[in-house]
Amino acid sequence: MLNCATMTNEFQIGVRVPADVNDRADALADAMRDLPEFAAFRMTRSAVFRMALLDGLAALERKHRVTAPKPRKRSAAKGA
């Protein structure tokens, strides 16, 4: 599931995906939008890709016995 606590320390990446993968993400976003467990989230294609990336990284870490690095601390607001 998305960890909103870490969303303030994001990096933007660009990834090209085939049209059918994009269509699959759209279909998942549409289906998940109606599920009660996702009612608090704005289910978009980007949210689906973010969830897939996080779940996929966790699966690869388990498969290759890699321990995930500790989360970075939140950075202070700029200018504060």
VONU-526624 format. One record per atom (N, C-alpha, C, O): atom name; x, y, z. Coordinates in Angstrom, 3 decimals. Last residue first. Example, Ala and Ser with C-alpha at 12.3 -4.5 7.8 and 13.67 -1.06 7.14 Angstrom:
// VONU-526624
r atom:N, px:12.850, py:-2.250, pz:7.080
r atom:CA, px:13.670, py:-1.060, pz:7.140
r atom:C, px:12.900, py:0.030, pz:7.870
r atom:O, px:13.409, py:1.138, pz:8.039
r atom:N, px:13.190, py:-5.690, pz:7.800
r atom:CA, px:12.300, py:-4.500, pz:7.800
r atom:C, px:13.200, py:-3.300, pz:7.800
r atom:O, px:14.236, py:-3.319, pz:8.465
***
This chain:
// VONU-526624
r atom:N, px:12.178, py:27.495, pz:5.733
r atom:CA, px:11.658, py:27.534, pz:7.099
r atom:C, px:12.781, py:27.599, pz:8.111
r atom:O, px:12.526, py:27.639, pz:9.314
r atom:N, px:13.079, py:27.147, pz:3.188
r atom:CA, px:12.826, py:28.508, pz:3.613
r atom:C, px:12.313, py:28.626, pz:5.032
r atom:O, px:12.037, py:29.731, pz:5.500
r atom:N, px:11.574, py:24.010, pz:2.778
r atom:CA, px:12.519, py:25.006, pz:2.281
r atom:C, px:12.109, py:26.395, pz:2.773
r atom:O, px:10.930, py:26.750, pz:2.765
r atom:N, px:11.054, py:21.863, pz:5.544
r atom:CA, px:10.492, py:22.699, pz:4.486
r atom:C, px:11.497, py:23.758, pz:4.080
r atom:O, px:12.186, py:24.333, pz:4.922
r atom:N, px:13.377, py:19.178, pz:6.002
r atom:CA, px:12.658, py:20.357, pz:6.499
r atom:C, px:12.143, py:21.171, pz:5.333
r atom:O, px:12.735, py:21.166, pz:4.254
r atom:N, px:12.793, py:15.843, pz:4.925
r atom:CA, px:13.588, py:17.055, pz:4.888
r atom:C, px:12.734, py:18.219, pz:5.361
r atom:O, px:11.522, py:18.243, pz:5.148
r atom:N, px:12.470, py:12.865, pz:6.742
r atom:CA, px:11.804, py:13.964, pz:6.041
r atom:C, px:12.708, py:15.181, pz:6.057
r atom:O, px:13.313, py:15.508, pz:7.078
r atom:N, px:15.003, py:10.428, pz:6.251
r atom:CA, px:14.246, py:11.315, pz:7.139
r atom:C, px:13.608, py:12.393, pz:6.288
r atom:O, px:14.140, py:12.783, pz:5.249
r atom:N, px:14.602, py:7.537, pz:4.238
r atom:CA, px:15.240, py:8.825, pz:4.515
r atom:C, px:14.367, py:9.622, pz:5.460
r atom:O, px:13.143, py:9.495, pz:5.460
r atom:N, px:14.355, py:4.176, pz:5.434
r atom:CA, px:13.763, py:5.364, pz:4.786
r atom:C, px:14.514, py:6.627, pz:5.175
r atom:O, px:14.996, py:6.761, pz:6.300
r atom:N, px:17.121, py:1.952, pz:5.013
r atom:CA, px:16.199, py:2.647, pz:5.910
r atom:C, px:15.632, py:3.862, pz:5.183
r atom:O, px:16.336, py:4.507, pz:4.406
r atom:N, px:17.079, py:-0.280, pz:2.170
r atom:CA, px:17.699, py:0.753, pz:3.009
r atom:C, px:16.656, py:1.406, pz:3.906
r atom:O, px:15.465, py:1.410, pz:3.596
r atom:N, px:16.123, py:-3.713, pz:2.354
r atom:CA, px:15.842, py:-2.351, pz:1.885
r atom:C, px:16.545, py:-1.343, pz:2.776
r atom:O, px:16.607, py:-1.520, pz:3.993
r atom:N, px:18.242, py:-6.375, pz:1.833
r atom:CA, px:17.523, py:-5.600, pz:2.835
r atom:C, px:17.342, py:-4.179, pz:2.310
r atom:O, px:18.298, py:-3.534, pz:1.878
r atom:N, px:17.890, py:-9.030, pz:-0.365
r atom:CA, px:18.455, py:-7.694, pz:-0.171
r atom:C, px:17.598, py:-6.970, pz:0.851
r atom:O, px:16.371, py:-6.955, pz:0.747
r atom:N, px:17.286, py:-11.550, pz:-1.515
r atom:CA, px:17.731, py:-11.415, pz:-0.125
r atom:C, px:18.494, py:-10.103, pz:0.110
r atom:O, px:19.577, py:-10.080, pz:0.695
r atom:N, px:16.050, py:-11.746, pz:-3.880
r atom:CA, px:17.504, py:-11.652, pz:-3.916
r atom:C, px:18.124, py:-11.411, pz:-2.543
r atom:O, px:19.312, py:-11.112, pz:-2.420
r atom:N, px:13.350, py:-11.876, pz:-3.106
r atom:CA, px:13.918, py:-12.891, pz:-3.995
r atom:C, px:15.441, py:-12.913, pz:-3.938
r atom:O, px:16.050, py:-13.983, pz:-3.946
r atom:N, px:13.039, py:-9.515, pz:-1.603
r atom:CA, px:12.875, py:-10.839, pz:-0.978
r atom:C, px:13.566, py:-11.909, pz:-1.812
r atom:O, px:14.286, py:-12.752, pz:-1.277
r atom:N, px:13.503, py:-7.618, pz:-3.636
r atom:CA, px:14.354, py:-7.633, pz:-2.442
r atom:C, px:14.258, py:-8.979, pz:-1.723
r atom:O, px:15.270, py:-9.523, pz:-1.283
r atom:N, px:11.408, py:-8.218, pz:-5.378
r atom:CA, px:12.785, py:-8.432, pz:-5.816
r atom:C, px:13.750, py:-8.463, pz:-4.638
r atom:O, px:14.704, py:-9.240, pz:-4.634
r atom:N, px:9.226, py:-7.449, pz:-3.742
r atom:CA, px:9.343, py:-8.830, pz:-4.216
r atom:C, px:10.770, py:-9.146, pz:-4.661
r atom:O, px:11.288, py:-10.220, pz:-4.358
r atom:N, px:9.752, py:-4.714, pz:-3.432
r atom:CA, px:9.708, py:-5.587, pz:-2.245
r atom:C, px:9.877, py:-7.056, pz:-2.658
r atom:O, px:10.589, py:-7.811, pz:-1.996
r atom:N, px:9.500, py:-3.891, pz:-6.104
r atom:CA, px:10.783, py:-3.761, pz:-5.411
r atom:C, px:10.841, py:-4.670, pz:-4.193
r atom:O, px:11.855, py:-5.323, pz:-3.947
r atom:N, px:6.753, py:-4.445, pz:-6.485
r atom:CA, px:7.772, py:-5.141, pz:-7.265
r atom:C, px:9.148, py:-5.063, pz:-6.631
r atom:O, px:9.885, py:-6.049, pz:-6.617
r atom:N, px:5.547, py:-2.644, pz:-4.736
r atom:CA, px:5.339, py:-4.087, pz:-4.544
r atom:C, px:6.405, py:-4.893, pz:-5.278
r atom:O, px:6.901, py:-5.896, pz:-4.765
r atom:N, px:6.466, py:-0.226, pz:-5.913
r atom:CA, px:6.791, py:-0.558, pz:-4.527
r atom:C, px:6.634, py:-2.051, pz:-4.251
r atom:O, px:7.489, py:-2.657, pz:-3.606
r atom:N, px:5.363, py:-0.467, pz:-8.516
r atom:CA, px:6.802, py:-0.302, pz:-8.327
r atom:C, px:7.209, py:-0.696, pz:-6.913
r atom:O, px:8.188, py:-1.419, pz:-6.729
r atom:N, px:2.644, py:-0.615, pz:-7.953
r atom:CA, px:3.294, py:-1.738, pz:-8.633
r atom:C, px:4.813, py:-1.671, pz:-8.454
r atom:O, px:5.467, py:-2.697, pz:-8.263
r atom:N, px:2.252, py:1.912, pz:-6.816
r atom:CA, px:2.013, py:0.707, pz:-6.011
r atom:C, px:2.719, py:-0.497, pz:-6.627
r atom:O, px:3.319, py:-1.304, pz:-5.917
r atom:N, px:2.857, py:3.494, pz:-9.067
r atom:CA, px:3.630, py:3.660, pz:-7.828
r atom:C, px:3.484, py:2.411, pz:-6.955
r atom:O, px:4.470, py:1.909, pz:-6.417
r atom:N, px:0.880, py:2.660, pz:-10.868
r atom:CA, px:2.287, py:2.418, pz:-11.188
r atom:C, px:3.158, py:2.545, pz:-9.940
r atom:O, px:4.106, py:1.777, pz:-9.775
r atom:N, px:-1.368, py:3.586, pz:-9.432
r atom:CA, px:-1.224, py:2.152, pz:-9.723
r atom:C, px:0.238, py:1.831, pz:-10.039
r atom:O, px:0.778, py:0.845, pz:-9.537
r atom:N, px:-0.886, py:6.335, pz:-9.459
r atom:CA, px:-0.959, py:5.633, pz:-8.171
r atom:C, px:-0.771, py:4.132, pz:-8.372
r atom:O, px:-0.094, py:3.478, pz:-7.578
r atom:N, px:-1.049, py:6.831, pz:-12.223
r atom:CA, px:0.211, py:7.056, pz:-11.505
r atom:C, px:0.234, py:6.327, pz:-10.166
r atom:O, px:1.260, py:5.765, pz:-9.781
r atom:N, px:-3.748, py:6.309, pz:-12.673
r atom:CA, px:-2.746, py:5.469, pz:-13.324
r atom:C, px:-1.408, py:5.619, pz:-12.592
r atom:O, px:-0.713, py:4.628, pz:-12.370
r atom:N, px:-5.329, py:6.727, pz:-9.459
r atom:CA, px:-5.001, py:7.145, pz:-10.816
r atom:C, px:-4.028, py:6.140, pz:-11.417
r atom:O, px:-3.550, py:5.234, pz:-10.734
r atom:N, px:-7.240, py:7.133, pz:-6.802
r atom:CA, px:-6.686, py:6.061, pz:-7.620
r atom:C, px:-6.553, py:6.508, pz:-9.066
r atom:O, px:-7.539, py:6.645, pz:-9.790
r atom:N, px:-6.740, py:8.732, pz:-4.117
r atom:CA, px:-7.131, py:9.140, pz:-5.464
r atom:C, px:-6.487, py:8.124, pz:-6.404
r atom:O, px:-5.315, py:8.254, pz:-6.755
r atom:N, px:-7.883, py:7.053, pz:-1.166
r atom:CA, px:-6.849, py:7.389, pz:-2.135
r atom:C, px:-7.463, py:7.885, pz:-3.428
r atom:O, px:-8.576, py:7.500, pz:-3.788
r atom:N, px:-9.901, py:6.187, pz:0.417
r atom:CA, px:-9.180, py:7.377, pz:0.882
r atom:C, px:-8.125, py:7.844, pz:-0.119
r atom:O, px:-7.536, py:8.910, pz:0.055
r atom:N, px:-10.754, py:3.840, pz:-0.803
r atom:CA, px:-11.648, py:4.997, pz:-0.810
r atom:C, px:-10.918, py:6.282, pz:-0.422
r atom:O, px:-11.285, py:7.360, pz:-0.890
r atom:N, px:-9.564, py:1.415, pz:-0.839
r atom:CA, px:-8.874, py:2.490, pz:-1.545
r atom:C, px:-9.693, py:3.774, pz:-1.589
r atom:O, px:-9.361, py:4.696, pz:-2.333
r atom:N, px:-11.242, py:-0.323, pz:0.414
r atom:CA, px:-9.918, py:-0.135, pz:1.006
r atom:C, px:-9.107, py:0.967, pz:0.326
r atom:O, px:-8.083, py:1.403, pz:0.853
r atom:N, px:-13.556, py:-0.417, pz:-1.264
r atom:CA, px:-13.569, py:0.354, pz:-0.013
r atom:C, px:-12.180, py:0.612, pz:0.566
r atom:O, px:-11.956, py:1.668, pz:1.156
r atom:N, px:-13.192, py:0.094, pz:-4.764
r atom:CA, px:-12.964, py:-0.770, pz:-3.609
r atom:C, px:-12.887, py:0.053, pz:-2.323
r atom:O, px:-12.235, py:1.096, pz:-2.290
r atom:N, px:-13.309, py:1.719, pz:-6.967
r atom:CA, px:-14.584, py:1.283, pz:-6.389
r atom:C, px:-14.428, py:0.416, pz:-5.143
r atom:O, px:-15.425, py:0.039, pz:-4.527
r atom:N, px:-10.697, py:2.024, pz:-7.775
r atom:CA, px:-11.422, py:3.214, pz:-7.331
r atom:C, px:-12.712, py:2.853, pz:-6.607
r atom:O, px:-13.162, py:3.593, pz:-5.733
r atom:N, px:-9.958, py:-0.362, pz:-8.891
r atom:CA, px:-9.581, py:-0.110, pz:-7.499
r atom:C, px:-10.310, py:1.094, pz:-6.912
r atom:O, px:-10.517, py:1.174, pz:-5.701
r atom:N, px:-10.871, py:-0.103, pz:-11.533
r atom:CA, px:-11.409, py:-1.157, pz:-10.670
r atom:C, px:-11.144, py:-0.845, pz:-9.199
r atom:O, px:-12.018, py:-1.046, pz:-8.356
r atom:N, px:-9.339, py:2.087, pz:-12.475
r atom:CA, px:-10.809, py:2.116, pz:-12.526
r atom:C, px:-11.418, py:1.110, pz:-11.561
r atom:O, px:-12.370, py:1.427, pz:-10.849
r atom:N, px:-6.754, py:1.064, pz:-12.101
r atom:CA, px:-7.165, py:2.283, pz:-11.395
r atom:C, px:-8.691, py:2.373, pz:-11.357
r atom:O, px:-9.269, py:2.698, pz:-10.320
r atom:N, px:-6.816, py:-1.108, pz:-13.896
r atom:CA, px:-6.668, py:-1.335, pz:-12.457
r atom:C, px:-7.123, py:-0.124, pz:-11.654
r atom:O, px:-7.803, py:-0.270, pz:-10.639
r atom:N, px:-7.025, py:0.295, pz:-16.310
r atom:CA, px:-8.093, py:-0.636, pz:-15.913
r atom:C, px:-8.021, py:-0.930, pz:-14.416
r atom:O, px:-9.051, py:-0.994, pz:-13.745
r atom:N, px:-4.574, py:1.690, pz:-16.293
r atom:CA, px:-5.848, py:2.421, pz:-16.310
r atom:C, px:-6.994, py:1.538, pz:-15.834
r atom:O, px:-7.837, py:1.976, pz:-15.050
r atom:N, px:-2.821, py:-0.482, pz:-16.415
r atom:CA, px:-2.803, py:0.396, pz:-15.248
r atom:C, px:-4.093, py:1.213, pz:-15.164
r atom:O, px:-4.639, py:1.402, pz:-14.077
r atom:N, px:-3.468, py:-1.467, pz:-18.965
r atom:CA, px:-3.677, py:-2.313, pz:-17.777
r atom:C, px:-3.706, py:-1.469, pz:-16.512
r atom:O, px:-4.527, py:-1.711, pz:-15.627
r atom:N, px:-2.633, py:0.670, pz:-20.555
r atom:CA, px:-4.054, py:0.302, pz:-20.529
r atom:C, px:-4.375, py:-0.555, pz:-19.307
r atom:O, px:-5.426, py:-0.391, pz:-18.686
r atom:N, px:0.119, py:0.484, pz:-20.108
r atom:CA, px:-0.594, py:1.695, pz:-19.729
r atom:C, px:-2.093, py:1.420, pz:-19.603
r atom:O, px:-2.741, py:1.880, pz:-18.662
r atom:N, px:0.544, py:-1.947, pz:-21.330
r atom:CA, px:0.827, py:-1.820, pz:-19.896
r atom:C, px:0.112, py:-0.581, pz:-19.347
r atom:O, px:-0.434, py:-0.611, pz:-18.244
r atom:N, px:-0.070, py:-1.322, pz:-23.979
r atom:CA, px:-0.913, py:-2.295, pz:-23.276
r atom:C, px:-0.673, py:-2.255, pz:-21.762
r atom:O, px:-1.599, py:-2.506, pz:-20.989
r atom:N, px:1.954, py:0.504, pz:-24.691
r atom:CA, px:0.567, py:0.966, pz:-24.591
r atom:C, px:-0.300, py:-0.017, pz:-23.808
r atom:O, px:-1.176, py:0.403, pz:-23.052
r atom:N, px:4.949, py:0.094, pz:-22.712
r atom:CA, px:4.117, py:-0.199, pz:-23.875
r atom:C, px:2.669, py:0.220, pz:-23.613
r atom:O, px:2.222, py:0.282, pz:-22.468
r atom:N, px:6.539, py:2.903, pz:-21.124
r atom:CA, px:5.911, py:1.584, pz:-21.039
r atom:C, px:5.105, py:1.358, pz:-22.311
r atom:O, px:4.630, py:2.314, pz:-22.924
r atom:N, px:9.199, py:4.780, pz:-19.870
r atom:CA, px:8.378, py:4.458, pz:-21.045
r atom:C, px:7.827, py:3.051, pz:-20.860
r atom:O, px:8.552, py:2.128, pz:-20.488
r atom:N, px:9.419, py:6.840, pz:-17.117
r atom:CA, px:9.571, py:5.475, pz:-17.596
r atom:C, px:8.654, py:5.283, pz:-18.802
r atom:O, px:7.465, py:5.597, pz:-18.741
r atom:N, px:10.940, py:9.166, pz:-15.053
r atom:CA, px:10.193, py:8.956, pz:-16.290
r atom:C, px:10.469, py:7.557, pz:-16.802
r atom:O, px:11.623, py:7.140, pz:-16.905
r atom:N, px:10.511, py:10.216, pz:-11.673
r atom:CA, px:11.230, py:9.462, pz:-12.695
r atom:C, px:10.335, py:9.350, pz:-13.925
r atom:O, px:9.111, py:9.434, pz:-13.824
r atom:N, px:10.975, py:12.337, pz:-8.924
r atom:CA, px:10.189, py:12.034, pz:-10.110
r atom:C, px:11.074, py:11.285, pz:-11.097
r atom:O, px:12.223, py:11.657, pz:-11.332
r atom:N, px:11.064, py:11.597, pz:-5.525
r atom:CA, px:11.829, py:11.884, pz:-6.725
r atom:C, px:10.941, py:11.530, pz:-7.899
r atom:O, px:10.230, py:10.525, pz:-7.863
r atom:N, px:9.882, py:12.794, pz:-2.320
r atom:CA, px:9.773, py:12.051, pz:-3.571
r atom:C, px:10.785, py:12.498, pz:-4.615
r atom:O, px:11.287, py:13.621, pz:-4.586
r atom:N, px:9.116, py:13.314, pz:0.367
r atom:CA, px:10.516, py:13.164, pz:-0.006
r atom:C, px:10.599, py:12.357, pz:-1.302
r atom:O, px:11.308, py:11.353, pz:-1.367
r atom:N, px:6.488, py:13.208, pz:0.935
r atom:CA, px:7.086, py:14.532, pz:0.910
r atom:C, px:8.541, py:14.487, pz:0.466
r atom:O, px:9.136, py:15.534, pz:0.212
r atom:N, px:5.766, py:10.533, pz:1.148
r atom:CA, px:5.477, py:11.207, pz:-0.108
r atom:C, px:6.100, py:12.603, pz:-0.190
r atom:O, px:6.230, py:13.140, pz:-1.290
r atom:N, px:5.944, py:9.130, pz:3.429
r atom:CA, px:7.192, py:9.364, pz:2.704
r atom:C, px:6.984, py:10.172, pz:1.431
r atom:O, px:7.944, py:10.459, pz:0.717
r atom:N, px:3.363, py:8.900, pz:4.314
r atom:CA, px:4.312, py:9.610, pz:5.171
r atom:C, px:5.594, py:9.930, pz:4.421
r atom:O, px:6.267, py:10.908, pz:4.747
r atom:N, px:1.996, py:7.232, pz:2.606
r atom:CA, px:1.867, py:8.672, pz:2.403
r atom:C, px:2.847, py:9.470, pz:3.244
r atom:O, px:3.137, py:10.619, pz:2.912
r atom:N, px:2.652, py:4.510, pz:1.124
r atom:CA, px:3.059, py:5.067, pz:2.406
r atom:C, px:3.083, py:6.579, pz:2.252
r atom:O, px:4.085, py:7.144, pz:1.813
r atom:N, px:0.360, py:2.342, pz:-0.430
r atom:CA, px:1.127, py:3.577, pz:-0.470
r atom:C, px:1.441, py:4.070, pz:0.927
r atom:O, px:0.583, py:4.046, pz:1.810
r atom:N, px:0.852, py:-1.174, pz:0.000
r atom:CA, px:0.000, py:0.000, pz:0.000
r atom:C, px:0.894, py:1.232, pz:0.000
r atom:O, px:2.059, py:1.159, pz:0.391
***
